Amino acid sequence: MAKGTIKVNNERCKGCEYCVLYCPQKIMGMSEGLNSKGYHFSVLIDEAKCTGCAICGRVCPDMAIEVYRYI
């Protein structure tokens, strides 16, 4: 089974929550902290369950998510 991880650019994220909504594994969430623009940014909650499907990166309107997939 493929595994993956993501890296969120906290300063680019405006907290739209599309990645949280569309993640098929339901492992994305929003931070309690704020970025310099005052937005809660997205975070990966459970890296062990990430498959690297890249849906979060595709739906992000700000291109704030980099997806890494490995087998």
C-alpha positions as CSV (number, residue, x, y, z in Angstrom):
1,M,0.0,0.0,0.0
2,A,1.3,3.4,-0.9
3,K,2.1,5.9,1.8
4,G,2.5,9.6,1.7
5,T,2.8,12.8,3.6
6,I,2.2,16.5,2.9
7,K,3.8,19.8,3.7
8,V,1.6,22.8,4.1
9,N,3.0,26.3,3.5
10,N,1.4,27.9,6.5
11,E,1.8,31.5,5.1
12,R,0.0,30.6,1.8
13,C,-2.9,28.8,3.4
14,K,-6.0,31.0,3.9
15,G,-8.0,28.4,5.8
16,C,-10.6,27.7,3.2
17,E,-10.8,24.1,4.5
18,Y,-11.2,22.5,1.0
19,C,-8.4,20.0,1.9
20,V,-10.2,19.0,5.1
21,L,-13.5,18.6,3.2
22,Y,-12.1,16.5,0.3
23,C,-9.6,14.3,2.1
24,P,-10.8,10.8,1.6
25,Q,-8.9,9.6,4.6
26,K,-10.3,12.4,6.8
27,I,-6.8,13.1,8.2
28,M,-6.6,16.9,7.6
29,G,-7.6,19.5,10.1
30,M,-7.2,23.1,11.0
31,S,-4.5,24.5,13.3
32,E,-5.3,26.3,16.5
33,G,-2.6,28.8,15.7
34,L,-2.7,31.6,13.2
35,N,-0.4,32.6,10.3
36,S,0.8,36.1,9.9
37,K,-2.3,37.0,7.9
38,G,-4.6,35.9,10.8
39,Y,-5.8,32.6,9.2
40,H,-6.0,29.2,10.8
41,F,-4.0,27.0,8.4
42,S,-4.5,23.3,7.6
43,V,-2.5,20.6,9.2
44,L,-2.0,16.8,8.7
45,I,-3.5,15.1,11.7
46,D,-2.4,11.5,11.1
47,E,0.5,11.0,8.8
48,A,0.4,7.2,9.2
49,K,-3.0,7.1,7.3
50,C,-1.9,9.4,4.5
51,T,-1.9,7.6,1.1
52,G,-0.4,10.4,-0.9
53,C,-3.5,10.6,-3.1
54,A,-2.8,14.4,-3.7
55,I,-6.4,15.4,-3.6
56,C,-5.7,18.0,-0.9
57,G,-3.0,19.5,-3.2
58,R,-5.3,19.6,-6.2
59,V,-8.2,21.3,-4.4
60,C,-6.1,23.9,-2.7
61,P,-6.7,27.2,-4.5
62,D,-3.6,28.8,-3.1
63,M,-1.2,25.9,-4.0
64,A,-0.2,25.8,-0.3
65,I,0.2,22.0,-0.1
66,E,3.0,19.8,-1.4
67,V,2.3,16.1,-1.5
68,Y,5.0,13.4,-1.2
69,R,4.2,9.8,-2.1
70,Y,6.4,6.8,-1.5
71,I,5.9,3.0,-1.8
